[in-house]
Amino acid sequence: MTVIQSVEGNNNNKAKKMIRVLVAGSSYGGLSVVKRFLKLAENINFKNNKIKITLVDPKPGFINVMAIPQTMIDLKSAKNSYTNIENYNLKFDSVRLLKNNSNSTIKTSIECDKQIGLLREDIGNNNSIKLEFIQGYIKDFSPNKNQAIISKDIVKKFNLHTGLAPPASSSDENNIPIEEEIIDYDYCVLATGRSRSWPYDPIGETQKNFIKEMETCKSKIENSNIISIIGGGALGIELAGELKQTYPEKQIQLIHPHALLPPESLISDNFKEKVIYYLTEKLGVKLFLNTRIFKEDSNSSLITTNNETIKSDLNLWCNKHLNYVSYLKPDYIVNKDEVNVNNHLQLKDSNTGEIMENVYACGDLTSFPIIKKAGYAYRQGEVAATNIFRQITAQLQLDNDGHEVGQQPLEVFKYDESPVNSMVMMLSTHYAVSCHSLDHIDENDPAVLGYYHDYRTENIKYCLGLE
């Protein structure tokens, strides 16, 4: 596929190319893309050429969503898990927030003394690169036109229950009309991630509002004696463990439709049995296995598909998630909601096999047979950034010294292809089950407990260069 280049202005009668890179999503994968690209480009003399990186996300801040089970009951953790955009350690030339955004410290641009890259590497500024942030999300995407439509709004969260209804966003309260903008790009990375029902996928307009969201959860939890968690995936398990550790006097019950949990097919039954042991024997969580919920009645009690009643005061539904890919045509989707990519992370047409050489995807939405983890999203962001950088420098025929050079081979995303993937399951801050192979399972490894005490919030902020 030919990448269409735009020409912008003249400088001493020489055409100046503006190469536009669109990054949709600023979580683990999207921020990794931006930071890695800036690191690779810091010493490049692009001569008369400019590169414009546009970062788009409905949240003007980064949330370590892995820590949600903890942030729902610990407001200090909530504060630490949210990083406002001014603490990204990036020098934005333009920041365009929603008109209703109440964070007065952010206007049109954000300055900092230096840019910080992955693993706290200092990144030197390159005046040929312009960086902008737009608060919004992709509504429509046309890879054959190199074009995306951005809706400048907060993504509305789907809600499966009445017990923890999301608070109204400021856009709802003020009834602000939704604006849209067409973004042309030459290269694009889709890192739009996974959506869950609120509060596990918070609105997060600002750190202050995020803390208010978690306050709403904490209040509901503290005013309930019997709390039911529906869904025994990683989120449900970790939430059950955190709740029982923090509120041992409450009855915490975890309801799951299968005989073992988590349902992850790439994890051994031995691992799952140990998870159940710690939940029930060590923490005292009440398990309902092989149980499906039909509905929630008006008193919050749960009716099973066998017409049995499970008494409950508060229900936390953790049984559904969707990859945010509604902007893509079905031609690029496999396995219901995963983006079809090759091993370079380039978009692939499932019908024709055509590769969109300038469009990449990374993070939870990619179609690799792996356990979806923040670490993989982070690494995929690095791969996508490296490949776009190599394509641009080959296109401009530049090496680090400005000399002509051919394109380097594109980097391949490598992952664990063994039958059993590695996994860490936190069962409160006191217990953890982890494995790196089929035969070896660690229980309460001190290194793991130390590393995951905050669900890796500090480590992730360190790796992404966030303050």
C-alpha positions as CSV (number, residue, x, y, z in Angstrom):
1,M,0.0,0.0,0.0
2,T,1.3,3.5,-0.9
3,V,1.4,6.0,2.0
4,I,0.0,9.3,0.9
5,Q,2.1,12.2,2.0
6,S,0.9,15.8,2.5
7,V,3.0,18.8,1.5
8,E,3.0,21.8,3.8
9,G,4.5,25.1,2.8
10,N,7.8,26.0,1.3
11,N,11.2,26.8,2.8
12,N,13.9,28.3,0.6
13,N,12.0,26.9,-2.4
14,K,12.2,23.3,-1.0
15,A,9.0,21.5,-0.4
16,K,8.5,20.6,3.3
17,K,6.8,17.3,4.0
18,M,4.5,17.0,7.0
19,I,4.3,13.4,8.0
20,R,1.3,12.8,10.2
21,V,1.2,10.0,12.8
22,L,-2.1,9.3,14.6
23,V,-2.1,7.4,17.8
24,A,-5.6,6.4,19.1
25,G,-5.4,5.6,22.8
26,S,-3.1,6.8,25.5
27,S,-3.0,3.9,27.9
28,Y,-0.1,1.3,28.1
29,G,0.2,0.7,24.4
30,G,-0.5,4.3,23.1
31,L,1.9,6.0,25.5
32,S,4.6,3.4,24.7
33,V,4.2,4.3,21.0
34,V,4.7,8.0,21.6
35,K,7.6,7.7,24.0
36,R,9.5,5.1,22.0
37,F,9.1,7.0,18.7
38,L,10.4,10.2,20.4
39,K,13.4,8.3,21.8
40,L,14.2,6.8,18.4
41,A,13.9,10.2,16.7
42,E,15.8,12.4,19.2
43,N,19.0,12.6,17.2
44,I,17.6,12.5,13.7
45,N,18.0,15.5,11.4
46,F,14.8,15.5,9.4
47,K,16.1,18.6,7.5
48,N,13.1,20.2,5.8
49,N,10.6,17.6,7.0
50,K,8.2,17.8,9.9
51,I,6.5,15.0,11.8
52,K,3.2,15.6,13.6
53,I,2.1,13.1,16.2
54,T,-1.6,13.4,17.2
55,L,-2.5,11.5,20.4
56,V,-6.3,11.0,20.9
57,D,-8.0,9.7,24.0
58,P,-11.2,10.5,25.9
59,K,-9.3,10.7,29.1
60,P,-6.8,13.6,29.6
61,G,-4.9,11.3,31.9
62,F,-3.5,7.8,32.3
63,I,-5.2,5.3,34.7
64,N,-3.5,2.1,35.7
65,V,-6.7,0.1,35.3
66,M,-5.0,-3.0,36.7
67,A,-5.3,-1.4,40.1
68,I,-9.1,-0.9,39.9
69,P,-9.9,-3.6,42.5
70,Q,-7.7,-1.6,44.9
71,T,-8.8,1.9,43.9
72,M,-12.5,1.1,44.5
73,I,-11.8,0.9,48.3
74,D,-8.6,2.9,48.7
75,L,-8.8,6.6,47.7
76,K,-5.0,7.0,48.2
77,S,-4.5,4.2,45.6
78,A,-7.0,5.9,43.3
79,K,-5.1,9.2,43.4
80,N,-1.8,7.4,42.8
81,S,-3.2,5.4,39.9
82,Y,-4.3,8.4,37.9
83,T,-1.7,10.6,36.1
84,N,-2.9,13.9,34.7
85,I,-1.7,14.7,31.2
86,E,0.6,17.5,32.5
87,N,2.6,14.8,34.3
88,Y,3.2,12.7,31.1
89,N,6.6,14.4,30.8
90,L,5.9,15.2,27.2
91,K,6.2,18.7,25.6
92,F,2.9,19.1,23.8
93,D,2.6,21.9,21.2
94,S,-1.2,21.7,21.4
95,V,-3.6,20.2,23.9
96,R,-7.3,20.4,23.0
97,L,-9.6,19.4,25.7
98,L,-13.4,19.3,25.8
99,K,-14.9,22.7,26.3
100,N,-16.5,21.6,29.6
101,N,-13.3,20.3,31.1
102,S,-12.9,21.8,34.6
103,N,-9.1,21.3,34.9
104,S,-8.0,24.9,34.7
105,T,-4.3,24.0,34.9
106,I,-4.5,22.7,31.3
107,K,-5.0,25.3,28.5
108,T,-3.6,25.0,25.0
109,S,-0.2,23.6,25.6
110,I,1.9,21.9,28.3
111,E,5.5,22.7,28.9
112,C,8.1,20.7,30.9
113,D,11.8,20.9,31.3
114,K,12.5,17.7,29.4
115,Q,10.8,14.8,27.9
116,I,11.2,11.5,29.7
117,G,11.1,8.3,27.8
118,L,10.8,4.6,28.6
119,L,12.7,3.4,31.6
120,R,13.3,7.1,32.6
121,E,15.7,7.7,29.7
122,D,16.1,11.3,28.9
123,I,14.7,12.2,25.5
124,G,16.2,15.2,23.8
125,N,13.7,17.5,22.0
126,N,13.6,17.3,18.3
127,N,12.1,20.5,16.8
128,S,11.1,18.7,13.7
129,I,8.5,16.8,15.7
130,K,5.2,18.4,16.8
131,L,3.1,16.7,19.4
132,E,-0.6,17.4,20.0
133,F,-3.3,15.8,22.2
134,I,-7.0,15.8,21.4
135,Q,-9.6,14.7,24.0
136,G,-12.0,12.4,22.1
137,Y,-12.3,9.0,20.5
138,I,-12.4,7.5,17.1
139,K,-15.9,7.3,15.8
140,D,-15.2,6.2,12.2
141,F,-12.0,4.9,10.5
142,S,-11.2,4.6,6.8
143,P,-7.8,2.9,6.3
144,N,-8.2,3.1,2.5
145,K,-8.5,6.9,2.8
146,N,-5.9,7.4,5.5
147,Q,-8.6,9.2,7.5
148,A,-10.3,9.0,10.9
149,I,-13.3,10.9,12.4
150,I,-12.7,12.0,15.9
151,S,-15.7,12.6,18.2
152,K,-14.8,15.1,20.9
153,D,-16.7,13.6,23.7
154,I,-16.5,11.2,26.7
155,V,-17.1,7.6,25.8
156,K,-20.4,6.5,27.4
157,K,-19.9,3.5,29.6
158,F,-22.3,0.6,29.4
159,N,-23.7,-0.5,32.7
160,L,-24.9,-4.0,33.5
161,H,-26.3,-3.3,37.0
162,T,-28.1,-0.7,39.1
163,G,-26.0,-1.0,42.2
164,L,-23.1,1.1,41.0
165,A,-24.6,3.4,38.3
166,P,-21.9,5.8,36.9
167,P,-22.2,9.4,37.9
168,A,-23.1,11.8,35.2
169,S,-20.1,13.2,33.3
170,S,-19.8,17.0,33.0
171,S,-20.7,16.7,29.3
172,D,-24.0,15.2,30.4
173,E,-24.6,17.8,33.1
174,N,-23.9,20.7,30.8
175,N,-25.6,19.3,27.7
176,I,-22.6,20.4,25.5
177,P,-23.1,19.6,21.8
178,I,-20.7,17.0,20.4
179,E,-18.1,18.1,17.9
180,E,-16.4,16.0,15.3
181,E,-13.2,16.4,13.4
182,I,-11.6,14.6,10.4
183,I,-8.0,13.7,11.0
184,D,-5.8,12.8,8.0
185,Y,-2.9,10.6,8.7
186,D,0.1,8.9,7.0
187,Y,0.6,6.4,9.8
188,C,-1.7,5.2,12.5
189,V,-1.6,3.1,15.6
190,L,-4.9,1.8,17.0
191,A,-4.5,1.3,20.8
192,T,-8.1,1.9,21.8
193,G,-8.1,-1.0,24.3
194,R,-10.9,-2.8,26.1
195,S,-14.1,-1.5,27.5
196,R,-15.9,-2.9,30.6
197,S,-18.9,-1.7,32.4
198,W,-18.4,1.1,34.9
199,P,-16.6,1.4,37.3
200,Y,-14.0,-1.0,36.0
201,D,-13.6,1.2,33.0
202,P,-13.9,4.6,34.6
203,I,-14.9,7.8,33.0
204,G,-11.8,9.5,34.3
205,E,-12.3,13.1,33.0
206,T,-9.7,14.3,35.5
207,Q,-7.9,12.8,38.5
208,K,-10.3,14.7,40.7
209,N,-13.3,13.2,39.0
210,F,-11.8,9.8,39.0
211,I,-11.4,9.9,42.7
212,K,-15.0,11.0,43.0
213,E,-16.0,7.9,40.9
214,M,-14.1,5.7,43.3
215,E,-15.6,7.4,46.3
216,T,-19.0,6.5,44.9
217,C,-17.9,2.8,44.8
218,K,-16.4,2.9,48.3
219,S,-19.5,4.4,49.8
220,K,-21.8,1.8,48.2
221,I,-19.5,-1.0,49.3
222,E,-19.2,0.2,52.9
223,N,-23.0,0.4,53.1
224,S,-23.6,-3.2,52.0
225,N,-23.2,-6.3,54.1
226,I,-23.5,-9.0,51.4
227,I,-21.6,-8.2,48.2
228,S,-21.8,-10.4,45.1
229,I,-19.2,-10.4,42.3
230,I,-20.5,-11.9,39.1
231,G,-17.7,-13.2,36.9
232,G,-14.6,-15.2,38.0
233,G,-12.1,-13.7,35.6
234,A,-9.0,-11.9,36.9
235,L,-10.9,-8.8,37.7
236,G,-13.6,-10.6,39.7
237,I,-11.1,-12.7,41.6
238,E,-8.9,-9.8,42.5
239,L,-11.8,-7.7,43.5
240,A,-13.2,-10.4,45.7
241,G,-9.8,-10.8,47.4
242,E,-9.4,-7.1,48.0
243,L,-12.9,-6.7,49.4
244,K,-12.6,-9.6,51.8
245,Q,-9.2,-8.5,53.1
246,T,-10.4,-4.9,53.7
247,Y,-13.9,-5.9,55.0
248,P,-13.5,-9.3,56.7
249,E,-16.8,-8.8,58.4
250,K,-18.8,-8.6,55.2
251,Q,-20.0,-11.6,53.2
252,I,-18.1,-11.5,49.9
253,Q,-19.4,-14.0,47.3
254,L,-18.0,-14.7,43.9
255,I,-20.3,-16.3,41.3
256,H,-18.9,-18.1,38.3
257,P,-20.5,-20.2,35.6
258,H,-17.7,-22.8,35.4
259,A,-16.2,-25.4,37.7
260,L,-12.8,-23.6,37.9
261,L,-11.6,-20.1,37.8
262,P,-10.2,-18.0,36.2
263,P,-11.7,-19.2,32.9
264,E,-8.4,-18.5,31.0
265,S,-7.7,-21.5,28.7
266,L,-4.0,-20.8,28.7
267,I,-3.6,-21.5,32.5
268,S,-3.4,-25.0,34.1
269,D,-6.1,-26.5,36.3
270,N,-3.5,-26.7,39.1
271,F,-3.1,-23.0,39.0
272,K,-6.9,-22.5,39.1
273,E,-7.3,-24.9,42.1
274,K,-4.7,-23.0,44.1
275,V,-6.6,-19.7,43.3
276,I,-9.8,-21.3,44.7
277,Y,-7.9,-22.5,47.8
278,Y,-6.7,-19.1,48.7
279,L,-10.0,-17.4,48.0
280,T,-12.0,-19.8,50.1
281,E,-9.7,-21.3,52.8
282,K,-7.4,-18.3,53.4
283,L,-9.7,-15.3,52.7
284,G,-13.1,-16.7,53.3
285,V,-14.8,-15.7,50.0
286,K,-18.0,-17.7,49.4
287,L,-17.9,-19.3,45.9
288,F,-20.8,-20.2,43.7
289,L,-19.3,-22.3,40.9
290,N,-21.3,-23.7,38.0
291,T,-23.8,-21.0,38.6
292,R,-25.3,-18.6,36.0
293,I,-27.2,-15.5,36.9
294,F,-30.5,-14.9,35.0
295,K,-31.4,-11.5,36.5
296,E,-31.2,-9.2,39.4
297,D,-34.4,-8.5,41.3
298,S,-35.6,-5.2,42.7
299,N,-34.1,-6.0,46.1
300,S,-30.6,-6.7,44.6
301,S,-31.0,-10.4,45.1
302,L,-29.8,-12.6,42.2
303,I,-32.0,-15.1,40.4
304,T,-30.0,-18.0,38.8
305,T,-30.9,-19.8,35.6
306,N,-32.1,-22.7,37.8
307,N,-34.5,-20.2,39.5
308,E,-32.7,-20.2,42.8
309,T,-32.2,-17.0,44.7
310,I,-28.9,-15.7,46.0
311,K,-29.3,-13.0,48.6
312,S,-27.3,-9.9,48.0
313,D,-27.1,-6.2,48.9
314,L,-24.8,-5.0,46.2
315,N,-23.9,-6.7,42.9
316,L,-20.6,-6.0,41.1
317,W,-20.8,-7.3,37.5
318,C,-17.4,-8.4,36.2
319,N,-18.6,-10.8,33.5
320,K,-18.4,-8.8,30.3
321,H,-15.8,-6.8,28.4
322,L,-15.6,-5.6,24.8
323,N,-12.7,-4.5,22.7
324,Y,-13.3,-0.9,21.5
325,V,-13.3,-1.6,17.8
326,S,-16.7,-0.4,16.7
327,Y,-15.0,2.1,14.3
328,L,-13.5,-0.7,12.2
329,K,-15.1,-2.6,9.4
330,P,-15.8,-6.3,10.0
331,D,-13.2,-7.1,7.4
332,Y,-10.5,-6.4,10.0
333,I,-12.1,-8.2,12.9
334,V,-11.7,-11.8,14.0
335,N,-12.9,-13.7,17.0
336,K,-15.8,-11.4,17.5
337,D,-14.0,-8.2,18.5
338,E,-10.2,-8.7,18.0
339,V,-8.2,-6.8,15.4
340,N,-6.6,-9.0,12.8
341,V,-2.9,-8.1,12.5
342,N,0.3,-9.7,11.2
343,N,3.4,-10.3,13.3
344,H,4.6,-6.8,12.6
345,L,1.3,-5.5,14.1
346,Q,0.0,-4.2,10.8
347,L,-3.7,-4.3,10.0
348,K,-4.8,-7.3,7.9
349,D,-7.9,-7.8,5.9
350,S,-9.4,-11.1,7.0
351,N,-11.0,-11.8,3.6
352,T,-8.3,-10.8,1.1
353,G,-5.2,-11.0,3.3
354,E,-4.3,-7.4,2.2
355,I,-1.9,-5.8,4.7
356,M,-2.4,-2.1,5.5
357,E,1.3,-1.3,5.8
358,N,0.8,2.1,7.5
359,V,-1.9,1.1,10.1
360,Y,-0.9,-0.8,13.3
361,A,-2.7,-2.1,16.3
362,C,-1.5,-2.9,19.8
363,G,-2.8,-3.9,23.2
364,D,-5.8,-5.9,24.3
365,L,-7.6,-5.6,20.9
366,T,-4.9,-7.5,18.9
367,S,-5.7,-11.1,17.8
368,F,-2.7,-12.9,19.3
369,P,-3.4,-16.1,21.3
370,I,-2.0,-14.7,24.5
371,I,-3.3,-13.6,27.9
372,K,-4.0,-9.9,27.5
373,K,-1.6,-8.0,29.9
374,A,-0.3,-4.5,30.3
375,G,3.2,-5.7,29.6
376,Y,2.3,-7.1,26.2
377,A,0.5,-3.8,25.3
378,Y,3.6,-1.9,26.3
379,R,5.9,-4.1,24.2
380,Q,3.6,-4.0,21.2
381,G,3.6,-0.2,21.4
382,E,7.4,-0.3,21.2
383,V,7.2,-2.6,18.1
384,A,4.7,-0.4,16.3
385,A,6.7,2.8,17.0
386,T,9.9,1.2,15.8
387,N,8.3,0.0,12.6
388,I,6.8,3.4,11.8
389,F,10.1,5.1,12.5
390,R,11.9,2.7,10.2
391,Q,9.3,3.3,7.5
392,I,9.5,7.1,7.8
393,T,13.3,7.2,7.8
394,A,13.4,4.9,4.7
395,Q,10.8,7.0,3.0
396,L,12.9,10.1,3.7
397,Q,16.1,8.1,3.0
398,L,17.7,9.2,6.3
399,D,19.9,7.5,8.8
400,N,21.0,9.0,12.2
401,D,23.4,11.3,10.4
402,G,21.1,12.4,7.7
403,H,22.6,10.1,5.1
404,E,20.6,8.1,2.6
405,V,19.6,4.6,3.8
406,G,17.3,1.8,2.8
407,Q,14.5,0.6,5.1
408,Q,15.5,-1.7,7.9
409,P,13.4,-4.9,8.3
410,L,10.3,-4.4,10.3
411,E,10.4,-5.6,13.9
412,V,8.4,-8.7,14.8
413,F,6.3,-8.9,17.9
414,K,7.5,-11.9,19.8
415,Y,5.5,-13.6,22.6
416,D,5.4,-16.8,24.6
417,E,4.0,-19.5,22.3
418,S,4.1,-22.2,25.0
419,P,0.8,-24.0,25.8
420,V,0.7,-22.2,29.1
421,N,1.3,-18.5,29.4
422,S,2.7,-16.8,32.4
423,M,0.2,-15.2,34.8
424,V,0.1,-13.5,38.2
425,M,-3.1,-13.6,40.2
426,M,-3.3,-11.3,43.2
427,L,-5.6,-12.5,46.0
428,S,-5.3,-9.4,48.2
429,T,-2.0,-7.9,49.1
430,H,-1.2,-10.9,51.2
431,Y,-1.7,-13.8,48.8
432,A,-0.6,-14.3,45.2
433,V,-0.4,-17.3,42.8
434,S,1.9,-17.0,39.9
435,C,3.2,-19.3,37.1
436,H,5.7,-19.1,34.3
437,S,5.2,-22.7,33.0
438,L,2.9,-25.6,33.3
439,D,4.9,-27.4,36.0
440,H,6.0,-24.5,38.2
441,I,3.6,-22.5,40.3
442,D,4.7,-20.0,43.0
443,E,2.6,-19.2,46.0
444,N,3.1,-15.9,47.8
445,D,6.4,-15.3,46.3
446,P,7.8,-12.3,48.3
447,A,9.1,-10.7,45.1
448,V,5.7,-10.9,43.4
449,L,3.9,-9.6,46.5
450,G,6.4,-6.7,46.7
451,Y,6.1,-6.0,43.0
452,Y,2.3,-6.1,42.8
453,H,1.4,-4.5,46.2
454,D,0.0,-1.5,44.2
455,Y,-0.8,-3.6,41.1
456,R,2.4,-2.3,39.6
457,T,1.3,1.3,39.5
458,E,4.7,2.7,40.5
459,N,6.5,0.4,38.1
460,I,4.3,1.2,35.2
461,K,4.7,4.9,35.8
462,Y,8.4,4.4,35.9
463,C,8.5,2.5,32.7
464,L,6.3,5.0,30.9
465,G,8.1,8.0,32.3
466,L,5.1,9.4,34.2
467,E,5.3,11.6,37.3
